[in-house]
Amino acid sequence: MLKDHSQLRLSLSPYQGLYDTIIPANHLLRRIKEHIDFSFVNPMLRKQYCENFGRPAKEPEMMFKLLFLKKLYDLSDEALISNAQTDMAYKFFLDLEPEAKMIDSSLLTKFRKTRITEDILEEMLKETIQQALDKKLIKSGTIIVDSTHTNASVRPKSPTQILRDMSKRLRKEIYKNAFELSEKFPEKPSLEAGLDEEVAYTKELLQMLEDGIAACGNQKIQEIAKQMKKLLENEQIRNIRSKEDNDARFGHKTATSTFYGYKNHIAMTEERLIAGISVTDGGAPDGQELPKLIEKAKNNGIKVTEVIGDMAYVSDDNLEACGKEIRLIARTNTAVAAAAKGKLEEGFCFNKDAGMLQCPAGDLAKRVEKRAASNGNTYLRYIFSKVKCRKCPLRENCRVGKSNAKERSYSLTQASGKNLERLQFEESEYFQERMKIRHRIEEKNGELKEAHGLRRADSRGLFAMHLQMYFTSFAVNVKRIVRLAELARE
C-alpha cells in the first residue's frame, strides 16, 4: 500500500543544519538536487501499488533515488545502503533526516522485481529528455547511434555441458529424496558424447521418470525436470549457453574475438543525452534496431532530422525508415550495398564489428576474396568453415550449408550504379563534417562502461539487462543535464 503522506522532511529534524555545514556547494548531489526534479517518480509508480491494502510501502521516490545512486557511483546493493547510512550527502539527496536509519538492502531487490516494468523504464528515460527540453538544452534534431556490449554475469558453457550438468543435478536430487526412482535411470552416454547423444539421453531419462517424478511430490525434482523439458523444446538448447541465463548470446567484437552477453543499442543527441535505447542479446545485428531507436527518440520528444552512425546502419530498410525527412549519415559497406540491392538472402547480414559477412546461424566467414566477373563487374566471395557448416542445424535450409563444393562460400556483387548517388553523397563536404561528431557516442559508451559498471551485467536475463541499462542511462543523462545547465548559466 502506498502511503498518502510523504516521509518526514528535513525541516522537522533538529540536525538539519548539518547538511549546510558538511556538504559543499559544488557537491554533485547538491547540484543534481538543484537542477533535476524527481517529483515525477511517485505519480509514475503509483499504479504499481495497491491504494487501500497491504503494509505501508517505502516512498517510491526514495527507492528510485537509491537505484539512481547505485548506478551513479557503481555500487552493490549492500555497499549502497552502507554508504547511505553514514554519508550525509546521500541522506541530503534522499530527503532524509541526518539521524534516519536506512532500509535493508533486500528491499531494493523487491522494488526492482515488483515495481519496475519496461514501460516505467521508458517513462523514466523520457522524463530526463523532457526536463532537458524544458530547460532548452537540446537544440538540434540529430541523433548519433551505436551499440555497446555488456558481458553476461555468468560464464558460457556448451549446450552439451549444460544438459549434462542438469541431468546430473536431477539424478543427485533423486538419489537424495526419491531413491526408488534411481532404478529407472538409463545408461549414461560417455564423456566424449556429442550434443545429439546427450539430447537423446536426456529425453529418455525424462520419459522413464515422468510418472515417478509426478507422483513423488518433491518440488525441487519437479522443477529441475520442468527446466530440462523447456530446454529441449524446439531445439532451444542449441542456442543456450547457460542454464542460469537463457537470454544471453555470443556476439562478435572483431573478426577473431567474441563476447557472451547482451547488446545495448543507443540513440544519443548531439548534446550527448541518451534519447533512445534498445536492449538485445549479444548476437543481434546493429542495423535492424535503427527504426526502433528513431521511433523511441521521437516518442521522447526529439524531432529527429538526422541520424549519424557507422556502416552497420546503411541498408534498404533503414533508408526507407529514414525517408525524405531524416538524413542518414553513415558510410556504405560493399556488403550492405549489396543487401540494399536485395542480394542477401534472409538471415545473412554484415557484422560491422568483425568486418565480415555473418550467416543465419551466427557464424562469420573465415575470409573474403575479391574477383572479377567476365562481364567486367566485380564480386566478393565470402568463405565459410566447412566443418561448422556440416554440423550446423540450419544447413538444410541454407544455400551455403547444402553446397557440395570444396569450399562453402557466398558471393555478393559489389556496389554498382544503383548506389552511385548514395556513394557520391558520402564524398560530400557536408557528410565528411557531420561524420566528425560520431566519436561522441564512443565516448559515451566508454563512460557507461568505465564509470557506471556497464561492462558486466548486474544480474541474469534480458529484463535485468534492461533495468541496468536504463538506470545507467538515466544517471549519465542527469549528470549531463546538470553540466549543460551550468554552462548555459555561465
N, C-alpha and C positions, 0 to 999 in steps of 0.2 A: 504494500500500500504506500502510495506517495503522500508524504506529509503536506498539509495545506500551508504550513508556515515554514519560513526559512530557518536555518540554523542561527543560533545567537551570533550576532555580529561583533565586530571589534569594539564598538562604542560601549558595550556592556562590560568589557574587561578592564580591570584596574591596571593591567600591564600593557595597554595599547601603546604607550609611549616608547616601549622597547623597539618597536619597528622603526620609528623615526630616528632612534639613536643608532641602531645596529646596521640597518640596510642602507647602503649608499644610494644616492640619487641616480647613479648611472648603472645600477644593477640590472641585469637583463630582465628579471622577473618584474621589477618595478616598472621598467619601460614597457613590457608587454601589457601589464595592467592598465597603463595609461592609454595605450593605442588600440587594444583589442577588447571588444565587447563579448563576453561569454554568456550573456543573458539569454542567448538563443537556445542553450542546451536544455533547460528544464521544459520549455514548450515542445521541443523536438522529441524528447524522450518520454513525455507524459503518456503517450499511447502505449508504452511498454509496461506500464504499471496499472494495477487494479486500483480504482478510485476509493473503494469502500472496505475492502477485505485484506487480510494479511497483516504481518508485522510492519511497523513504520520503516520505510526504506531510507537509506542514507541519501542525502540530496544528490540528484544526478549530476548537477554542475560540479560538485566537489569530486565525485568519482571520475567524471570526464577529465577534469583538470589533472587528476593523478595520472591517468593514462597519457595525457599530454606531456607531463613532466617525465614520465618513464621514457618516452621517445626523445624528448628534448635533450636529456642527459644520458641516454642509452644505459638504463639501469634494469636490473632484475626486479621483480615484484618485492622481494624481501629487502633489497638494498634501497628501493624507493621509499618504502614505509619507514625503514630505519632512519633515512636521511630526513624525511618529513617530520619525524618526531623531534629532532634536535636542531634542524636548520630553520632559523626564523624567517628566512626569505621564502622558503617553501610554504610555511604557515601563513605568511602575509599574502602570498599569491592565492592560497586556497581559501582565504577569508575566514580563517580560524583564529581563535584566541591563542596567545602565546603559550598558555598553560594547557591547551586542549590535548587530549590523548588521541592518537591515531588509530585507525581501524586495523583489523587483522588483514594481512596480505591476501588471504584466501577469498576475501570479498571482491577483490579485483578480478579474479578468475570467474566468479559467479556473475559479476557485472558484464564482463565480455561475452559470456556464453548466453545469458538470458535477456540482456537489454539491447545489445548492439546487433543490427541487421545490415545487410548490404545497402538497403535504401537509406538508412541512417548515415552510413559512411558517405554516400553520395551527397546527402544534405550537408554533412559536416564540411566536405571539401567545397561545396558551393558557397557556404557561408563565408569562407576566407576570401573567395573571389569577389563576392558581393561587397564585403567590407572594404576591399581594395578599390573596387569600382566607386563606392560611395565617397572614398577619400580622393578620387580622381588620380589614382596611382597607375592605372592601366590605360595607356593612350593609343596603342596600336592594335590591329586585328591579326597580327602574326602569331602563329604557334610553331614551336620547334618540337619535333617528335623524335623519339628514340626509345630503345628498351635497355634495361639493365637486368642482369640475372642475380638471383639470390639462391645460395646453396641450401638444400634441404637440411633439416635438423637431424636427419638420420642418414646412416651410410647405406648405399645401394647394395643389393645382392642380386645374384642371378635368379630368374624365375624358378629354376630347378632347386636352388638352395632354399628359397622361400617356402616352396611346397614341402621340401624335406624337413625343414625346421617345424612347420606347422603339424605335419603328421607325427613327428617325434613328440611334440608337445601334447597332442591328443593321446597318444599311446601312454605317455607318462601319467596323465591325469586318470586314465582308465586303470592303470596298474594301482594307483593310489586309492581310487574311490569306487571303482566298479570292476574288480579284478576278474570276475567271471566272464566279462566280455573279451578279455585278452586271448581266450582260446580261439576266437574267430579271426585273429589277425592273419592276413595273407602274408606270404613271404616277401620280405623287403627287397627292392632292387639293389644292385651293387652301387658302391660309391662312384663308380665310373659311368653310371647310367645317365642318359640324356633326359631332356625335358619330357619327351613323348612317353618314355618309360615311367617317369615319376608321375605324370598325369594319370596314366593308366593304373598305376598302383594306388594313387590317392582315390580315384573313383571306385576301385574295387574295395578299398578299405572302408569307405563311407557306405557303400552298398551292403557290405557284410554286417556292418554295425548299426545300420539305420534303425531297425526295430528296437534293438537293445539300448541305443542312446535315447530314443524317445521314451522308453519305459523306465530308465534309471533315475530320472528326476534330478540329476546333477546339472545345475545351471551352467557351471563352468565348462563341462564337457559338451553340453548342447551348444553353447556359444562358439566354442572352437570349431565344432563341426559345421555350424552355420557359416562362419567366416570362410572355411575351406570350400564349401559349396558355392559361395558367392564368387570366389576367385576362379573357380572352374567354369562359371557361366560365360558363354560366348567367347571362349578363349581369352578372357580378360587377363589371365595370369601371364600371358606372353608379353604384356606391356608394363606390368607392375614390377618395380624393383625394391619394394619394401612393404612388408605386411603392416607396418605401423603408419605408413603414409602412402595411400593408394593414388594420390593425385600428382605427386612429383614425377618428373620425367627427365631423361637425358636431353641435353641441348648442346650445341656446338659454340665454343668461344672462338676457335680458329679451326683451320683445316685439320690440325693434329691434336687439339685439346678439347675436352668436353667438360660439362658440369652436370650435376644432378640436382634438380630443384625446380625453380619457377622463373618466369619472366615477368617483369613489371614494365608495361608499356606506358610511356608518359607523353603528354602534350603540355608544353610549357610556354608561357607567354614570353614575349621579347623582354619583359621586365623581370624574368626569372621567377615567375609564380606558376606553380603546377595547377593547370586548369582542367585536366582530364587524365584518368587512369584506367587501364585495363590490365587485369592480372590473369595470366595463363600458366599452363605447365611449361616446363623448360623447352619442350620440343616444338612449340607453336611458332610459325613464321611471323616475322615482324610486320610485313606489309599488309597482311589481312586485317590487322587491328586498326588501320588508319581511319576508315569510315566511322568506326565506333568512337575513336578519340575525337574526331571532328565534332560528332554529334554531342558528345559529353561536354566539350568545351563550349559549344553553343548553348546547351542547356544551363551551363553555369554562368552565362552572361557575356561570353566573349563573342564579338561579331567577327567571325573568322573570315579573313580576306586572303590569307597567305599561309602556306604550310612549308616549313623547311625541314628536310630530313636527309638521310643517306640513300644509297642506291636501292635499298630494300623496298622503298615505298613507291617506286615507279612501276606501275602496272596498269593494264587496261581498266580494271575495276576501280582502282584508286583515282585515275584520271577522270573516270566517269563520276565518281563520288564528289570530286572537287568541282566538276562542271566549269562553267564560264565565270562563276562568281569568285572562285578560290584559285589562286595561282600556286602551283606545286613547284617548289624549288628543291630539286633532287636530281642527281646525276643518273642517267640511264645506263644500266649494265647490259651487255650484249644478250645475256640470257633472259633478262627481264624484258628487253625489247622484243625478243622472240616470243615471249609469253604474251605481250601485247598484240602480237600478230596471230595469236591463237595457236601457236606451235607446241605449247607444252600440254601434255596430257594431264588429266585430273590427278592430283596427288603429288605431282612433281613441282618443285619450287626452287628458287635460287636462295641459298643460305649466304647472306651478305657477310656474316662474321667469319665464315670459313672461306668465302670467295669461291664457292663450288656449288654444283647442282646437287639437290637433295631428292631422294626417291620417296615414294609414299610410305615406306617402312621407316624412314628417318635416317637412312644411311647416306653418307656422302660419296660422291665419285672419288676415285683414287687420284685421277689426273685428267687433264683435258688436252686434246690435240686440235690444232687449227689446220684445216685442209682446204684445198682449192677444188671447186667442182668444175666439170667440163664446160659448163655454160658461163664461166667467168665469176660466179658467185663464190663466196667462202662460207664454210660452216664449221661449227665447233662440235667435236666428238668427245663426249664425257664417258670415261671408262670406269665401270663399277667392279667390285670384287666378285669374282665368280663363286668363291666359297660362300660368301654371305648370301648371294642370290639363290644358291641351291637350297639353303636352309630357311629362306625367307617364307613365312606363312602366306604372303601375298603374291607369291610368284605366279600362281595360276592365272591371275588377272592382270599381270604386269608384262608389258611388252619386253622389257629388259630381262626379267626373270625367266621368261619362256624361251628366250633365244637359244638356238643351238650353236651359235657361233663360238669361236675360241675365246672371244672376249665379250663380256656383257657391256654394251655401250648404248648411248642415247645421243643422237645428233640433232643439232639446232642450227638453223640458218642465222647468220649474223644480221644485225640491223641493216635494213635496206631503205629504199626511197620513202616508204610509208612513215618511217621515223625521222626523216630528214628535218622536218620542221621543229620537232622536239629537240633534236641534237643541235640545231642552229641556235635555238633559244638558250641552250646550256652554254654556248660560247659567248653570249652577250655580256656586256659590261655589267648590266643590272644583275644578272644571275650570279656573276662572279662576286659582286659586292655583297649580295644577300647571303651567299654561302659562307661568308666570313664570320657570321654570328652563330653558326651551327655549333661551334665549340662550347657555347654556353650550357647546352644541355649535358655535355660530357662532364663539365664542372659540377653541375647539379647532381648527376649520378654519383660522382665522387663524394660529394657532401653527404648524400643519403647513406652511402656505404661506410665511409670512414668516421663520420661524426655521429651518426644516428643508428648504427647497427644493422643496416640493411644487407650487409654482406652474407649474413646467415639467418635462416628462419628462426623465429622465436618458438614456434610450435609446429604441429603437423596438420596438413590438409590445406585445401585451396582457400577455404574461408578464413582460416588463421592467417594465411598469407595476405588476403585482402585486408584484414584488420591491421596487420603490421604495416602494410604499405600505406594505407590511408592515414593512419595516425602519424606515421613518419612524415608524410607529405604535409599534413596539417601543421606539424611542428616547424618544418622548414619554411612553409608559407607564412606562418606567424612571424618568424624571425625576419623574413624578407619584407613583410609589410611594415614592421617596426623600423627597419632601416630606411625604406623608401619614404616613410612619413617623416622621419627625422631629416632626411636630405631635402625634402620638399619645404620643410620649415626653415632651413638654413638660408 
